[in-house]
Amino acid sequence: MSFGLASRTWILASAGVLGGVAFFVGLELALPALRLGAKAVPILCLLAWLWPARERYAWLISAGLVLSLVGDLLLEASRDLFLPGLGAFLLAHVVYVAAYVTVSRSPSLMRGVPFALVGVGAGVLLWPQLGGMALPVTAYIAVICAMMWRSAAMVGGGGLERREQWAALAGALLFAASDGLLSVKLFVRPVPGSSYAIMLLYWAGQLGITFSAGGSRARGSSTPAPVPVRAP
């Protein structure tokens, strides 16, 4: 049985939302197994939506999602796996940077200035609290700031539709906001209810980044998507 693109998107969106709700139920009821299983669902749905990715940009975004999924599961499985999880997310951002560079190699140095300032400010705020985690966390901050910069560098250029460019930038900013809130929670002070906001920002960020590759996926398709027929 084949489904039209709109039906497939609706099914995957519904599954992703249900996975997110299940994760929050597991969080509220302190059910680690439910959290671990449900946390993967939204990212798996985004990967399924992008499949099959035939253009280089979409392939790289898919690779970043896979690395993010690995990071999700490592961080959720055990606090002792924080460093490997951080490494997986760092690599995901590196891959996202590589994807953005395939669209625009313009230096756009002035667009990088705000993100450099954000990185310096985050480093100043967190450094006294990081102890032995100072170097890996600082490296992570540098890479995610580079990811935001390169997403901003794409806006107004060619290679992607304008809405896809803005989706990539919005996704990068939301992802960074999620990580910023997580870093405050982990290294500065607990923030009541922050776990919910962290995940909502994270999933929204990944959605924006994934959406930026949707047109690339469609342009690379060798067969047209089935057209849904409206019932009379």
N, C-alpha and C positions, 0 to 999 in steps of 0.2 A: 504494500500500500504506500503510495507516494503522497507527500504533503507539499503544498505550496510553500514558498519562502516565508510568507506571513504566518502561516500555521506553525511552521517549524520554529520561527522566532518566538511566537507566543508560547509554545510548549516549553522551550528552553528557558524563557523568562520566568514562566510559572514555576518550573523546577528549581531555578536559581533562588527565587524568593522563598519557596518552601524550605530549601536547604538553609538559607539564612535564618528563617524563623526557627527551624529545628536547632540550629547552633545557639541561638539566644535562649531557647528553652533549656538546652543543656547547660548553658552558662548560669541561668537563674536557679536551676535545680541542682547544680553541682554534679553533673553527669559527664565525666571526662570522655567516656566512650562515645556518647552522642555528639559531644563537641567535636571530637576528632573526626568522626565520620561525616558530620554535616558540614564542617568547615570547608571541605574540599568541593562541595557541590556547586557553589556559584562559579568558581574558576573553571571547573570541568564543563559547565554549561557555556561559558564564554569560549572555551576551546572548541566545543562542538559547533558553536555558531560560526566560528571562523573556518572550520573545516569544510571543503578542502582548500587550503591556502596555496595558491599557485604563483603568486608574485613574491618577490624577495621581501618586501616590506611586511606583508602579512605573515610570511614564514618567521621572520624575526620577532614580530609581536607574539606569535604563538609560542616561540621558544622562551620568551620572557614570561609568559603565563605559566609554562611548565616549571620554570625555575621558581616562580613565585609560589606555585602549588607545593613544591618541595619545601620551600621555606615555611609555608603555612603549617605543614604537617610536622616538621621538625620542632617548630616553636610550640606547637600544641602538645606534642608527645611528651616533652620533658623540658624542665628549665635547664637541665644540664646540656641541652642541645642548642642553647641560645646562640653560641658562636657559629656553629655550622648553619643554623637557620639564617643568621645575619649574612653569612657568606653567600647563601643561595639568593637572598634578595639583592645583595650587592651585584651579583652576576646578572640578575634579571634587569637591573637598571643599566648595566653596561650594554646588554643586548638591546634594550629600548633606545639607548643613545645611538647604537649602531644602526637601528632602524631609522631613526630620525635623520641621521647623516646621509642615508641613501636618498632621502627626499631633498635635503638642502645642506650644502657644504659651506654656505655663506658664514663667515666668522661671526657676524652680528654681535660684536663685542659689547656694544652698549646694552643690548638686551640681556647680556650675561651679568651686568653689574648688580642689579637687584638681587639676583640669586647668590652672587658671591657675598654680598652683604648679609643675606640670610644665613649662609653657611658660617660666616665669621661669628655672627651673633649667636647661633646655635652652639658653636664650639666654645665660645666664652661662657655661655650659660652652663653647659654640661661638663666641661673639662674637670672642674674641681670635684665632681661627683663620680667620675668614671673609674678612677683607680686603674686597675690592670686592663680595663676595656677601652682605655683612652684611644689607643692607636686604631683598632678596628672600627670603633664608632666614628672617629674622625674621618677615616677613609670612606665610610658609608655616607657620611654627610656630604663629603666632596662629590661622590658619585651621584647622589640623588640631586644635588644642586646642578651638576652637569646635565642630568636628564631633564630637569625643568628648563634650563637654558636652551638645550637643543630643541625641545618641543616649541619653545617660544620663537626660535630662529626659523621654524617652518612657516609661521603665520605670514600670509601675504605673498608667499612664493608659489611655485608650481608643484606638480607632482601629486598633490592631493586636492580634493575639493575643499573649498573654504570651511565648510562645516566640519570636515574631518580634521583639518588643522586645528580648529578651535577645540574640538573634542580631545585631541591629543594633549593640548595645553591644559585644558580643564582637568583631564585625568591626571596629568603629572602633578598639578597643584593639589588636588584632593589627596593623592597618594602621599605627597610630602606632608600635608596637614595631618594625615593619619599617623605617619611616622613621628611627627613632631609631638603629637599628643601622647603617643606611646613612650617616647623618650622621657617626657616629663613624668609620666606615671612610674616608669622604671627607675629613673635616676634622680629625680628631684623630690616629688611628693605624690602620694596617691591622689587621684581626682575622682570623686564619687561619680559613678555612672560612665566613666571614661571608656570602659571596655566596649560598650555598645556604640559609642560615637567613633571609636577607633576602627571598628569593623565596618560600620556603615560608610565612613569616609574611604576606607580601603577598597571596598567593593565598588563604590561609585567611581573611584579613580581608575580601577581596572576596567570598568565598563567604558569609560571615556576613551582610554587608550585602545581598547579592543575595537570600539566603534570607528576609530580613526583608520582601521585596516579593513573595514567592511567593504568600502568601494574598491579597494585594491583587490580583495578577494573576488568581487563580482567581475571586475575587468579582466581578471586572469582566468575566469571560468571558460571552458571550451564549449560548454553546452548551456543554453538558456535555462534559467530557472522556470519551473512550471508556473503558469499564471493561474491564480485562484479564480474559480468561476463563481460568481455571485448567484445564489439561488433566486429564481423569479419570485 
